[in-house]
Amino acid sequence: MNKKGEELNILGYALVFVVMFILGGIIGSISLPEFSGRFFISGLIFGAFATGAGTVVLKFIFNQ
């Protein structure tokens, strides 16, 4: 069963992901060379590392 604190925690992670996705997309559009999907790719990377998911993936890759 989900408790109220767990639901707020998931909502917090979702909010952080969305904010960092938009911010990362803007930074990527400014700093990266022109290619299709640069807003989405850089936003996804920023969002993943802001929520900690990117760190988990890198630990999994480099510990093998």
PDBQT receptor file of N, H, CA, C and O in Angstrom, charges set to zero:
ATOM      1  N   MET A   1       0.831  -1.188   0.000  1.00  0.00    +0.000 N 
ATOM      2  CA  MET A   1       0.000   0.000   0.000  1.00  0.00    +0.000 C 
ATOM      3  C   MET A   1       0.874   1.249   0.000  1.00  0.00    +0.000 C 
ATOM      4  O   MET A   1       1.894   1.322   0.684  1.00  0.00    +0.000 OA
ATOM      5  N   ASN A   2       0.454   2.195  -0.763  1.00  0.00    +0.000 N 
ATOM      6  H   ASN A   2      -0.375   2.136  -1.318  1.00  0.00    +0.000 HD
ATOM      7  CA  ASN A   2       1.152   3.475  -0.770  1.00  0.00    +0.000 C 
ATOM      8  C   ASN A   2       0.699   4.317   0.410  1.00  0.00    +0.000 C 
ATOM      9  O   ASN A   2      -0.486   4.398   0.734  1.00  0.00    +0.000 OA
ATOM     10  N   LYS A   3       1.656   4.920   1.020  1.00  0.00    +0.000 N 
ATOM     11  H   LYS A   3       2.619   4.854   0.757  1.00  0.00    +0.000 HD
ATOM     12  CA  LYS A   3       1.339   5.872   2.070  1.00  0.00    +0.000 C 
ATOM     13  C   LYS A   3       1.385   7.267   1.479  1.00  0.00    +0.000 C 
ATOM     14  O   LYS A   3       1.912   7.462   0.384  1.00  0.00    +0.000 OA
ATOM     15  N   LYS A   4       0.846   8.222   2.181  1.00  0.00    +0.000 N 
ATOM     16  H   LYS A   4       0.418   8.064   3.070  1.00  0.00    +0.000 HD
ATOM     17  CA  LYS A   4       0.772   9.580   1.648  1.00  0.00    +0.000 C 
ATOM     18  C   LYS A   4       2.163  10.154   1.369  1.00  0.00    +0.000 C 
ATOM     19  O   LYS A   4       2.342  10.858   0.375  1.00  0.00    +0.000 OA
ATOM     20  N   GLY A   5       3.122   9.879   2.200  1.00  0.00    +0.000 N 
ATOM     21  H   GLY A   5       2.976   9.307   3.008  1.00  0.00    +0.000 HD
ATOM     22  CA  GLY A   5       4.476  10.381   1.985  1.00  0.00    +0.000 C 
ATOM     23  C   GLY A   5       5.109   9.828   0.731  1.00  0.00    +0.000 C 
ATOM     24  O   GLY A   5       5.850  10.533   0.046  1.00  0.00    +0.000 OA
ATOM     25  N   GLU A   6       4.825   8.555   0.415  1.00  0.00    +0.000 N 
ATOM     26  H   GLU A   6       4.224   7.982   0.971  1.00  0.00    +0.000 HD
ATOM     27  CA  GLU A   6       5.391   7.959  -0.795  1.00  0.00    +0.000 C 
ATOM     28  C   GLU A   6       4.806   8.593  -2.048  1.00  0.00    +0.000 C 
ATOM     29  O   GLU A   6       5.519   8.796  -3.031  1.00  0.00    +0.000 OA
ATOM     30  N   GLU A   7       3.531   8.903  -2.023  1.00  0.00    +0.000 N 
ATOM     31  H   GLU A   7       2.952   8.738  -1.225  1.00  0.00    +0.000 HD
ATOM     32  CA  GLU A   7       2.900   9.536  -3.175  1.00  0.00    +0.000 C 
ATOM     33  C   GLU A   7       3.472  10.928  -3.408  1.00  0.00    +0.000 C 
ATOM     34  O   GLU A   7       3.695  11.325  -4.552  1.00  0.00    +0.000 OA
ATOM     35  N   LEU A   8       3.708  11.662  -2.340  1.00  0.00    +0.000 N 
ATOM     36  H   LEU A   8       3.527  11.339  -1.411  1.00  0.00    +0.000 HD
ATOM     37  CA  LEU A   8       4.298  12.992  -2.479  1.00  0.00    +0.000 C 
ATOM     38  C   LEU A   8       5.731  12.906  -2.968  1.00  0.00    +0.000 C 
ATOM     39  O   LEU A   8       6.194  13.779  -3.703  1.00  0.00    +0.000 OA
ATOM     40  N   ASN A   9       6.436  11.856  -2.565  1.00  0.00    +0.000 N 
ATOM     41  H   ASN A   9       6.059  11.147  -1.968  1.00  0.00    +0.000 HD
ATOM     42  CA  ASN A   9       7.812  11.670  -3.014  1.00  0.00    +0.000 C 
ATOM     43  C   ASN A   9       7.852  11.429  -4.521  1.00  0.00    +0.000 C 
ATOM     44  O   ASN A   9       8.698  11.993  -5.215  1.00  0.00    +0.000 OA
ATOM     45  N   ILE A  10       6.944  10.597  -5.031  1.00  0.00    +0.000 N 
ATOM     46  H   ILE A  10       6.257  10.139  -4.467  1.00  0.00    +0.000 HD
ATOM     47  CA  ILE A  10       6.890  10.330  -6.467  1.00  0.00    +0.000 C 
ATOM     48  C   ILE A  10       6.507  11.603  -7.219  1.00  0.00    +0.000 C 
ATOM     49  O   ILE A  10       7.066  11.892  -8.277  1.00  0.00    +0.000 OA
ATOM     50  N   LEU A  11       5.571  12.352  -6.685  1.00  0.00    +0.000 N 
ATOM     51  H   LEU A  11       5.116  12.117  -5.826  1.00  0.00    +0.000 HD
ATOM     52  CA  LEU A  11       5.172  13.610  -7.307  1.00  0.00    +0.000 C 
ATOM     53  C   LEU A  11       6.340  14.600  -7.338  1.00  0.00    +0.000 C 
ATOM     54  O   LEU A  11       6.508  15.333  -8.312  1.00  0.00    +0.000 OA
ATOM     55  N   GLY A  12       7.133  14.620  -6.287  1.00  0.00    +0.000 N 
ATOM     56  H   GLY A  12       6.996  14.024  -5.495  1.00  0.00    +0.000 HD
ATOM     57  CA  GLY A  12       8.311  15.489  -6.245  1.00  0.00    +0.000 C 
ATOM     58  C   GLY A  12       9.323  15.115  -7.312  1.00  0.00    +0.000 C 
ATOM     59  O   GLY A  12       9.865  15.985  -7.993  1.00  0.00    +0.000 OA
ATOM     60  N   TYR A  13       9.581  13.806  -7.461  1.00  0.00    +0.000 N 
ATOM     61  H   TYR A  13       9.141  13.099  -6.907  1.00  0.00    +0.000 HD
ATOM     62  CA  TYR A  13      10.505  13.358  -8.502  1.00  0.00    +0.000 C 
ATOM     63  C   TYR A  13       9.985  13.718  -9.895  1.00  0.00    +0.000 C 
ATOM     64  O   TYR A  13      10.757  14.122 -10.764  1.00  0.00    +0.000 OA
ATOM     65  N   ALA A  14       8.685  13.572 -10.101  1.00  0.00    +0.000 N 
ATOM     66  H   ALA A  14       8.058  13.244  -9.395  1.00  0.00    +0.000 HD
ATOM     67  CA  ALA A  14       8.107  13.911 -11.401  1.00  0.00    +0.000 C 
ATOM     68  C   ALA A  14       8.247  15.401 -11.685  1.00  0.00    +0.000 C 
ATOM     69  O   ALA A  14       8.561  15.793 -12.809  1.00  0.00    +0.000 OA
ATOM     70  N   LEU A  15       8.020  16.222 -10.683  1.00  0.00    +0.000 N 
ATOM     71  H   LEU A  15       7.765  15.903  -9.770  1.00  0.00    +0.000 HD
ATOM     72  CA  LEU A  15       8.143  17.661 -10.850  1.00  0.00    +0.000 C 
ATOM     73  C   LEU A  15       9.589  18.059 -11.154  1.00  0.00    +0.000 C 
ATOM     74  O   LEU A  15       9.839  18.878 -12.038  1.00  0.00    +0.000 OA
ATOM     75  N   VAL A  16      10.528  17.480 -10.425  1.00  0.00    +0.000 N 
ATOM     76  H   VAL A  16      10.324  16.814  -9.707  1.00  0.00    +0.000 HD
ATOM     77  CA  VAL A  16      11.946  17.765 -10.669  1.00  0.00    +0.000 C 
ATOM     78  C   VAL A  16      12.335  17.323 -12.074  1.00  0.00    +0.000 C 
ATOM     79  O   VAL A  16      13.072  18.028 -12.763  1.00  0.00    +0.000 OA
ATOM     80  N   PHE A  17      11.845  16.156 -12.507  1.00  0.00    +0.000 N 
ATOM     81  H   PHE A  17      11.246  15.583 -11.948  1.00  0.00    +0.000 HD
ATOM     82  CA  PHE A  17      12.173  15.670 -13.843  1.00  0.00    +0.000 C 
ATOM     83  C   PHE A  17      11.662  16.615 -14.920  1.00  0.00    +0.000 C 
ATOM     84  O   PHE A  17      12.388  16.935 -15.861  1.00  0.00    +0.000 OA
ATOM     85  N   VAL A  18      10.431  17.060 -14.789  1.00  0.00    +0.000 N 
ATOM     86  H   VAL A  18       9.841  16.800 -14.024  1.00  0.00    +0.000 HD
ATOM     87  CA  VAL A  18       9.857  17.948 -15.806  1.00  0.00    +0.000 C 
ATOM     88  C   VAL A  18      10.596  19.279 -15.864  1.00  0.00    +0.000 C 
ATOM     89  O   VAL A  18      10.896  19.773 -16.950  1.00  0.00    +0.000 OA
ATOM     90  N   VAL A  19      10.888  19.855 -14.723  1.00  0.00    +0.000 N 
ATOM     91  H   VAL A  19      10.644  19.453 -13.840  1.00  0.00    +0.000 HD
ATOM     92  CA  VAL A  19      11.596  21.139 -14.682  1.00  0.00    +0.000 C 
ATOM     93  C   VAL A  19      12.994  20.992 -15.281  1.00  0.00    +0.000 C 
ATOM     94  O   VAL A  19      13.416  21.827 -16.082  1.00  0.00    +0.000 OA
ATOM     95  N   MET A  20      13.709  19.943 -14.900  1.00  0.00    +0.000 N 
ATOM     96  H   MET A  20      13.367  19.265 -14.250  1.00  0.00    +0.000 HD
ATOM     97  CA  MET A  20      15.058  19.755 -15.420  1.00  0.00    +0.000 C 
ATOM     98  C   MET A  20      15.051  19.347 -16.894  1.00  0.00    +0.000 C 
ATOM     99  O   MET A  20      15.992  19.658 -17.623  1.00  0.00    +0.000 OA
ATOM    100  N   PHE A  21      14.000  18.656 -17.339  1.00  0.00    +0.000 N 
ATOM    101  H   PHE A  21      13.235  18.403 -16.746  1.00  0.00    +0.000 HD
ATOM    102  CA  PHE A  21      13.873  18.320 -18.755  1.00  0.00    +0.000 C 
ATOM    103  C   PHE A  21      13.781  19.588 -19.590  1.00  0.00    +0.000 C 
ATOM    104  O   PHE A  21      14.461  19.718 -20.608  1.00  0.00    +0.000 OA
ATOM    105  N   ILE A  22      12.943  20.521 -19.159  1.00  0.00    +0.000 N 
ATOM    106  H   ILE A  22      12.391  20.415 -18.332  1.00  0.00    +0.000 HD
ATOM    107  CA  ILE A  22      12.780  21.774 -19.899  1.00  0.00    +0.000 C 
ATOM    108  C   ILE A  22      14.064  22.601 -19.845  1.00  0.00    +0.000 C 
ATOM    109  O   ILE A  22      14.508  23.126 -20.867  1.00  0.00    +0.000 OA
ATOM    110  N   LEU A  23      14.656  22.718 -18.665  1.00  0.00    +0.000 N 
ATOM    111  H   LEU A  23      14.296  22.292 -17.836  1.00  0.00    +0.000 HD
ATOM    112  CA  LEU A  23      15.899  23.476 -18.516  1.00  0.00    +0.000 C 
ATOM    113  C   LEU A  23      17.030  22.849 -19.328  1.00  0.00    +0.000 C 
ATOM    114  O   LEU A  23      17.781  23.560 -19.996  1.00  0.00    +0.000 OA
ATOM    115  N   GLY A  24      17.156  21.528 -19.273  1.00  0.00    +0.000 N 
ATOM    116  H   GLY A  24      16.546  20.951 -18.730  1.00  0.00    +0.000 HD
ATOM    117  CA  GLY A  24      18.189  20.842 -20.047  1.00  0.00    +0.000 C 
ATOM    118  C   GLY A  24      17.971  20.977 -21.536  1.00  0.00    +0.000 C 
ATOM    119  O   GLY A  24      18.932  21.098 -22.295  1.00  0.00    +0.000 OA
ATOM    120  N   GLY A  25      16.713  20.957 -21.970  1.00  0.00    +0.000 N 
ATOM    121  H   GLY A  25      15.932  20.858 -21.354  1.00  0.00    +0.000 HD
ATOM    122  CA  GLY A  25      16.419  21.148 -23.380  1.00  0.00    +0.000 C 
ATOM    123  C   GLY A  25      16.814  22.522 -23.870  1.00  0.00    +0.000 C 
ATOM    124  O   GLY A  25      17.338  22.666 -24.974  1.00  0.00    +0.000 OA
ATOM    125  N   ILE A  26      16.566  23.528 -23.060  1.00  0.00    +0.000 N 
ATOM    126  H   ILE A  26      16.140  23.411 -22.163  1.00  0.00    +0.000 HD
ATOM    127  CA  ILE A  26      16.948  24.896 -23.428  1.00  0.00    +0.000 C 
ATOM    128  C   ILE A  26      18.465  25.028 -23.479  1.00  0.00    +0.000 C 
ATOM    129  O   ILE A  26      19.008  25.610 -24.418  1.00  0.00    +0.000 OA
ATOM    130  N   ILE A  27      19.146  24.492 -22.478  1.00  0.00    +0.000 N 
ATOM    131  H   ILE A  27      18.704  24.019 -21.716  1.00  0.00    +0.000 HD
ATOM    132  CA  ILE A  27      20.614  24.554 -22.464  1.00  0.00    +0.000 C 
ATOM    133  C   ILE A  27      21.185  23.784 -23.652  1.00  0.00    +0.000 C 
ATOM    134  O   ILE A  27      22.135  24.245 -24.286  1.00  0.00    +0.000 OA
ATOM    135  N   GLY A  28      20.618  22.619 -23.961  1.00  0.00    +0.000 N 
ATOM    136  H   GLY A  28      19.846  22.245 -23.447  1.00  0.00    +0.000 HD
ATOM    137  CA  GLY A  28      21.084  21.838 -25.104  1.00  0.00    +0.000 C 
ATOM    138  C   GLY A  28      20.857  22.548 -26.421  1.00  0.00    +0.000 C 
ATOM    139  O   GLY A  28      21.695  22.472 -27.319  1.00  0.00    +0.000 OA
ATOM    140  N   SER A  29      19.736  23.234 -26.549  1.00  0.00    +0.000 N 
ATOM    141  H   SER A  29      19.055  23.295 -25.819  1.00  0.00    +0.000 HD
ATOM    142  CA  SER A  29      19.460  23.966 -27.790  1.00  0.00    +0.000 C 
ATOM    143  C   SER A  29      20.435  25.110 -27.992  1.00  0.00    +0.000 C 
ATOM    144  O   SER A  29      20.779  25.446 -29.125  1.00  0.00    +0.000 OA
ATOM    145  N   ILE A  30      20.874  25.699 -26.915  1.00  0.00    +0.000 N 
ATOM    146  H   ILE A  30      20.594  25.425 -25.995  1.00  0.00    +0.000 HD
ATOM    147  CA  ILE A  30      21.818  26.816 -27.014  1.00  0.00    +0.000 C 
ATOM    148  C   ILE A  30      23.245  26.323 -27.267  1.00  0.00    +0.000 C 
ATOM    149  O   ILE A  30      23.969  26.902 -28.077  1.00  0.00    +0.000 OA
ATOM    150  N   SER A  31      23.647  25.252 -26.572  1.00  0.00    +0.000 N 
ATOM    151  H   SER A  31      23.058  24.782 -25.914  1.00  0.00    +0.000 HD
ATOM    152  CA  SER A  31      25.063  24.890 -26.580  1.00  0.00    +0.000 C 
ATOM    153  C   SER A  31      25.450  23.810 -27.582  1.00  0.00    +0.000 C 
ATOM    154  O   SER A  31      26.616  23.738 -27.969  1.00  0.00    +0.000 OA
ATOM    155  N   LEU A  32      24.511  22.967 -28.017  1.00  0.00    +0.000 N 
ATOM    156  H   LEU A  32      23.564  23.026 -27.702  1.00  0.00    +0.000 HD
ATOM    157  CA  LEU A  32      24.870  21.882 -28.927  1.00  0.00    +0.000 C 
ATOM    158  C   LEU A  32      24.739  22.318 -30.385  1.00  0.00    +0.000 C 
ATOM    159  O   LEU A  32      23.964  23.223 -30.697  1.00  0.00    +0.000 OA
ATOM    160  N   PRO A  33      25.497  21.675 -31.279  1.00  0.00    +0.000 N 
ATOM    161  CA  PRO A  33      25.339  21.989 -32.697  1.00  0.00    +0.000 C 
ATOM    162  C   PRO A  33      23.962  21.529 -33.192  1.00  0.00    +0.000 C 
ATOM    163  O   PRO A  33      23.289  20.732 -32.539  1.00  0.00    +0.000 OA
ATOM    164  N   GLU A  34      23.568  22.032 -34.328  1.00  0.00    +0.000 N 
ATOM    165  H   GLU A  34      24.115  22.680 -34.859  1.00  0.00    +0.000 HD
ATOM    166  CA  GLU A  34      22.235  21.764 -34.884  1.00  0.00    +0.000 C 
ATOM    167  C   GLU A  34      22.095  20.306 -35.322  1.00  0.00    +0.000 C 
ATOM    168  O   GLU A  34      22.803  19.857 -36.223  1.00  0.00    +0.000 OA
ATOM    169  N   PHE A  35      21.185  19.568 -34.686  1.00  0.00    +0.000 N 
ATOM    170  H   PHE A  35      20.609  19.933 -33.954  1.00  0.00    +0.000 HD
ATOM    171  CA  PHE A  35      20.788  18.237 -35.138  1.00  0.00    +0.000 C 
ATOM    172  C   PHE A  35      19.376  17.958 -34.639  1.00  0.00    +0.000 C 
ATOM    173  O   PHE A  35      18.913  18.566 -33.675  1.00  0.00    +0.000 OA
ATOM    174  N   SER A  36      18.720  17.058 -35.288  1.00  0.00    +0.000 N 
ATOM    175  H   SER A  36      19.096  16.563 -36.072  1.00  0.00    +0.000 HD
ATOM    176  CA  SER A  36      17.331  16.760 -34.975  1.00  0.00    +0.000 C 
ATOM    177  C   SER A  36      17.224  16.077 -33.617  1.00  0.00    +0.000 C 
ATOM    178  O   SER A  36      17.903  15.081 -33.369  1.00  0.00    +0.000 OA
ATOM    179  N   GLY A  37      16.385  16.598 -32.745  1.00  0.00    +0.000 N 
ATOM    180  H   GLY A  37      15.833  17.407 -32.946  1.00  0.00    +0.000 HD
ATOM    181  CA  GLY A  37      16.142  15.987 -31.447  1.00  0.00    +0.000 C 
ATOM    182  C   GLY A  37      17.059  16.442 -30.332  1.00  0.00    +0.000 C 
ATOM    183  O   GLY A  37      17.082  15.816 -29.273  1.00  0.00    +0.000 OA
ATOM    184  N   ARG A  38      17.806  17.495 -30.528  1.00  0.00    +0.000 N 
ATOM    185  H   ARG A  38      17.787  18.004 -31.388  1.00  0.00    +0.000 HD
ATOM    186  CA  ARG A  38      18.755  17.909 -29.477  1.00  0.00    +0.000 C 
ATOM    187  C   ARG A  38      18.045  18.394 -28.229  1.00  0.00    +0.000 C 
ATOM    188  O   ARG A  38      18.550  18.192 -27.124  1.00  0.00    +0.000 OA
ATOM    189  N   PHE A  39      16.882  19.032 -28.370  1.00  0.00    +0.000 N 
ATOM    190  H   PHE A  39      16.472  19.197 -29.267  1.00  0.00    +0.000 HD
ATOM    191  CA  PHE A  39      16.121  19.464 -27.191  1.00  0.00    +0.000 C 
ATOM    192  C   PHE A  39      15.693  18.255 -26.372  1.00  0.00    +0.000 C 
ATOM    193  O   PHE A  39      15.863  18.232 -25.153  1.00  0.00    +0.000 OA
ATOM    194  N   PHE A  40      15.136  17.247 -27.044  1.00  0.00    +0.000 N 
ATOM    195  H   PHE A  40      14.997  17.266 -28.034  1.00  0.00    +0.000 HD
ATOM    196  CA  PHE A  40      14.640  16.058 -26.358  1.00  0.00    +0.000 C 
ATOM    197  C   PHE A  40      15.774  15.274 -25.705  1.00  0.00    +0.000 C 
ATOM    198  O   PHE A  40      15.664  14.883 -24.543  1.00  0.00    +0.000 OA
ATOM    199  N   ILE A  41      16.853  15.043 -26.431  1.00  0.00    +0.000 N 
ATOM    200  H   ILE A  41      16.942  15.361 -27.375  1.00  0.00    +0.000 HD
ATOM    201  CA  ILE A  41      17.954  14.230 -25.913  1.00  0.00    +0.000 C 
ATOM    202  C   ILE A  41      18.620  14.901 -24.721  1.00  0.00    +0.000 C 
ATOM    203  O   ILE A  41      18.836  14.257 -23.694  1.00  0.00    +0.000 OA
ATOM    204  N   SER A  42      18.946  16.178 -24.840  1.00  0.00    +0.000 N 
ATOM    205  H   SER A  42      18.771  16.700 -25.674  1.00  0.00    +0.000 HD
ATOM    206  CA  SER A  42      19.607  16.853 -23.721  1.00  0.00    +0.000 C 
ATOM    207  C   SER A  42      18.655  17.016 -22.546  1.00  0.00    +0.000 C 
ATOM    208  O   SER A  42      19.090  16.931 -21.397  1.00  0.00    +0.000 OA
ATOM    209  N   GLY A  43      17.371  17.246 -22.795  1.00  0.00    +0.000 N 
ATOM    210  H   GLY A  43      17.017  17.314 -23.728  1.00  0.00    +0.000 HD
ATOM    211  CA  GLY A  43      16.399  17.330 -21.718  1.00  0.00    +0.000 C 
ATOM    212  C   GLY A  43      16.246  16.014 -20.997  1.00  0.00    +0.000 C 
ATOM    213  O   GLY A  43      16.136  15.985 -19.771  1.00  0.00    +0.000 OA
ATOM    214  N   LEU A  44      16.238  14.918 -21.742  1.00  0.00    +0.000 N 
ATOM    215  H   LEU A  44      16.328  14.942 -22.738  1.00  0.00    +0.000 HD
ATOM    216  CA  LEU A  44      16.121  13.598 -21.145  1.00  0.00    +0.000 C 
ATOM    217  C   LEU A  44      17.331  13.273 -20.273  1.00  0.00    +0.000 C 
ATOM    218  O   LEU A  44      17.180  12.705 -19.191  1.00  0.00    +0.000 OA
ATOM    219  N   ILE A  45      18.513  13.623 -20.730  1.00  0.00    +0.000 N 
ATOM    220  H   ILE A  45      18.635  14.084 -21.609  1.00  0.00    +0.000 HD
ATOM    221  CA  ILE A  45      19.726  13.374 -19.948  1.00  0.00    +0.000 C 
ATOM    222  C   ILE A  45      19.721  14.210 -18.673  1.00  0.00    +0.000 C 
ATOM    223  O   ILE A  45      20.018  13.691 -17.597  1.00  0.00    +0.000 OA
ATOM    224  N   PHE A  46      19.390  15.486 -18.775  1.00  0.00    +0.000 N 
ATOM    225  H   PHE A  46      19.148  15.908 -19.649  1.00  0.00    +0.000 HD
ATOM    226  CA  PHE A  46      19.321  16.346 -17.588  1.00  0.00    +0.000 C 
ATOM    227  C   PHE A  46      18.296  15.813 -16.594  1.00  0.00    +0.000 C 
ATOM    228  O   PHE A  46      18.574  15.730 -15.398  1.00  0.00    +0.000 OA
ATOM    229  N   GLY A  47      17.116  15.454 -17.084  1.00  0.00    +0.000 N 
ATOM    230  H   GLY A  47      16.891  15.521 -18.056  1.00  0.00    +0.000 HD
ATOM    231  CA  GLY A  47      16.062  14.954 -16.208  1.00  0.00    +0.000 C 
ATOM    232  C   GLY A  47      16.434  13.654 -15.527  1.00  0.00    +0.000 C 
ATOM    233  O   GLY A  47      16.153  13.467 -14.343  1.00  0.00    +0.000 OA
ATOM    234  N   ALA A  48      17.062  12.757 -16.263  1.00  0.00    +0.000 N 
ATOM    235  H   ALA A  48      17.291  12.909 -17.225  1.00  0.00    +0.000 HD
ATOM    236  CA  ALA A  48      17.456  11.462 -15.691  1.00  0.00    +0.000 C 
ATOM    237  C   ALA A  48      18.483  11.636 -14.585  1.00  0.00    +0.000 C 
ATOM    238  O   ALA A  48      18.378  10.993 -13.540  1.00  0.00    +0.000 OA
ATOM    239  N   PHE A  49      19.474  12.496 -14.797  1.00  0.00    +0.000 N 
ATOM    240  H   PHE A  49      19.559  13.019 -15.645  1.00  0.00    +0.000 HD
ATOM    241  CA  PHE A  49      20.483  12.684 -13.765  1.00  0.00    +0.000 C 
ATOM    242  C   PHE A  49      19.968  13.507 -12.589  1.00  0.00    +0.000 C 
ATOM    243  O   PHE A  49      20.460  13.355 -11.471  1.00  0.00    +0.000 OA
ATOM    244  N   ALA A  50      18.991  14.372 -12.822  1.00  0.00    +0.000 N 
ATOM    245  H   ALA A  50      18.591  14.496 -13.730  1.00  0.00    +0.000 HD
ATOM    246  CA  ALA A  50      18.418  15.157 -11.720  1.00  0.00    +0.000 C 
ATOM    247  C   ALA A  50      17.634  14.271 -10.766  1.00  0.00    +0.000 C 
ATOM    248  O   ALA A  50      17.622  14.529  -9.563  1.00  0.00    +0.000 OA
ATOM    249  N   THR A  51      16.981  13.235 -11.275  1.00  0.00    +0.000 N 
ATOM    250  H   THR A  51      16.992  13.026 -12.253  1.00  0.00    +0.000 HD
ATOM    251  CA  THR A  51      16.213  12.342 -10.410  1.00  0.00    +0.000 C 
ATOM    252  C   THR A  51      17.040  11.183  -9.877  1.00  0.00    +0.000 C 
ATOM    253  O   THR A  51      16.561  10.436  -9.024  1.00  0.00    +0.000 OA
ATOM    254  N   GLY A  52      18.249  11.015 -10.347  1.00  0.00    +0.000 N 
ATOM    255  H   GLY A  52      18.638  11.621 -11.040  1.00  0.00    +0.000 HD
ATOM    256  CA  GLY A  52      19.123   9.957  -9.854  1.00  0.00    +0.000 C 
ATOM    257  C   GLY A  52      19.124   8.713 -10.715  1.00  0.00    +0.000 C 
ATOM    258  O   GLY A  52      19.925   7.811 -10.472  1.00  0.00    +0.000 OA
ATOM    259  N   ALA A  53      18.262   8.629 -11.706  1.00  0.00    +0.000 N 
ATOM    260  H   ALA A  53      17.611   9.362 -11.903  1.00  0.00    +0.000 HD
ATOM    261  CA  ALA A  53      18.185   7.439 -12.552  1.00  0.00    +0.000 C 
ATOM    262  C   ALA A  53      19.437   7.280 -13.406  1.00  0.00    +0.000 C 
ATOM    263  O   ALA A  53      19.889   6.158 -13.638  1.00  0.00    +0.000 OA
ATOM    264  N   GLY A  54      19.989   8.365 -13.866  1.00  0.00    +0.000 N 
ATOM    265  H   GLY A  54      19.622   9.276 -13.678  1.00  0.00    +0.000 HD
ATOM    266  CA  GLY A  54      21.204   8.299 -14.682  1.00  0.00    +0.000 C 
ATOM    267  C   GLY A  54      22.384   7.754 -13.908  1.00  0.00    +0.000 C 
ATOM    268  O   GLY A  54      23.204   7.017 -14.454  1.00  0.00    +0.000 OA
ATOM    269  N   THR A  55      22.473   8.110 -12.647  1.00  0.00    +0.000 N 
ATOM    270  H   THR A  55      21.806   8.709 -12.204  1.00  0.00    +0.000 HD
ATOM    271  CA  THR A  55      23.555   7.622 -11.803  1.00  0.00    +0.000 C 
ATOM    272  C   THR A  55      23.441   6.117 -11.590  1.00  0.00    +0.000 C 
ATOM    273  O   THR A  55      24.448   5.408 -11.600  1.00  0.00    +0.000 OA
ATOM    274  N   VAL A  56      22.228   5.633 -11.400  1.00  0.00    +0.000 N 
ATOM    275  H   VAL A  56      21.410   6.208 -11.392  1.00  0.00    +0.000 HD
ATOM    276  CA  VAL A  56      22.017   4.196 -11.222  1.00  0.00    +0.000 C 
ATOM    277  C   VAL A  56      22.430   3.442 -12.477  1.00  0.00    +0.000 C 
ATOM    278  O   VAL A  56      23.063   2.391 -12.385  1.00  0.00    +0.000 OA
ATOM    279  N   VAL A  57      22.084   3.960 -13.639  1.00  0.00    +0.000 N 
ATOM    280  H   VAL A  57      21.570   4.814 -13.714  1.00  0.00    +0.000 HD
ATOM    281  CA  VAL A  57      22.445   3.310 -14.905  1.00  0.00    +0.000 C 
ATOM    282  C   VAL A  57      23.965   3.289 -15.079  1.00  0.00    +0.000 C 
ATOM    283  O   VAL A  57      24.525   2.267 -15.477  1.00  0.00    +0.000 OA
ATOM    284  N   LEU A  58      24.631   4.393 -14.789  1.00  0.00    +0.000 N 
ATOM    285  H   LEU A  58      24.176   5.223 -14.466  1.00  0.00    +0.000 HD
ATOM    286  CA  LEU A  58      26.102   4.418 -14.932  1.00  0.00    +0.000 C 
ATOM    287  C   LEU A  58      26.776   3.468 -13.948  1.00  0.00    +0.000 C 
ATOM    288  O   LEU A  58      27.761   2.823 -14.306  1.00  0.00    +0.000 OA
ATOM    289  N   LYS A  59      26.279   3.364 -12.727  1.00  0.00    +0.000 N 
ATOM    290  H   LYS A  59      25.479   3.888 -12.435  1.00  0.00    +0.000 HD
ATOM    291  CA  LYS A  59      26.851   2.407 -11.766  1.00  0.00    +0.000 C 
ATOM    292  C   LYS A  59      26.671   0.988 -12.262  1.00  0.00    +0.000 C 
ATOM    293  O   LYS A  59      27.574   0.165 -12.113  1.00  0.00    +0.000 OA
ATOM    294  N   PHE A  60      25.519   0.683 -12.852  1.00  0.00    +0.000 N 
ATOM    295  H   PHE A  60      24.786   1.352 -12.973  1.00  0.00    +0.000 HD
ATOM    296  CA  PHE A  60      25.263  -0.649 -13.374  1.00  0.00    +0.000 C 
ATOM    297  C   PHE A  60      26.196  -0.962 -14.554  1.00  0.00    +0.000 C 
ATOM    298  O   PHE A  60      26.707  -2.077 -14.660  1.00  0.00    +0.000 OA
ATOM    299  N   ILE A  61      26.414   0.011 -15.430  1.00  0.00    +0.000 N 
ATOM    300  H   ILE A  61      25.999   0.917 -15.344  1.00  0.00    +0.000 HD
ATOM    301  CA  ILE A  61      27.257  -0.210 -16.607  1.00  0.00    +0.000 C 
ATOM    302  C   ILE A  61      28.720  -0.410 -16.219  1.00  0.00    +0.000 C 
ATOM    303  O   ILE A  61      29.376  -1.322 -16.722  1.00  0.00    +0.000 OA
ATOM    304  N   PHE A  62      29.230   0.433 -15.331  1.00  0.00    +0.000 N 
ATOM    305  H   PHE A  62      28.697   1.174 -14.923  1.00  0.00    +0.000 HD
ATOM    306  CA  PHE A  62      30.660   0.393 -15.017  1.00  0.00    +0.000 C 
ATOM    307  C   PHE A  62      31.039  -0.617 -13.951  1.00  0.00    +0.000 C 
ATOM    308  O   PHE A  62      32.229  -0.839 -13.730  1.00  0.00    +0.000 OA
ATOM    309  N   ASN A  63      30.074  -1.244 -13.276  1.00  0.00    +0.000 N 
ATOM    310  H   ASN A  63      29.107  -1.064 -13.456  1.00  0.00    +0.000 HD
ATOM    311  CA  ASN A  63      30.396  -2.264 -12.288  1.00  0.00    +0.000 C 
ATOM    312  C   ASN A  63      30.395  -3.664 -12.872  1.00  0.00    +0.000 C 
ATOM    313  O   ASN A  63      30.604  -4.631 -12.139  1.00  0.00    +0.000 OA
ATOM    314  N   GLN A  64      30.168  -3.798 -14.156  1.00  0.00    +0.000 N 
ATOM    315  H   GLN A  64      29.998  -3.013 -14.751  1.00  0.00    +0.000 HD
ATOM    316  CA  GLN A  64      30.177  -5.134 -14.771  1.00  0.00    +0.000 C 
ATOM    317  C   GLN A  64      31.542  -5.479 -15.262  1.00  0.00    +0.000 C 
ATOM    318  O   GLN A  64      31.746  -6.563 -15.808  1.00  0.00    +0.000 OA
TER     319      GLN A  64
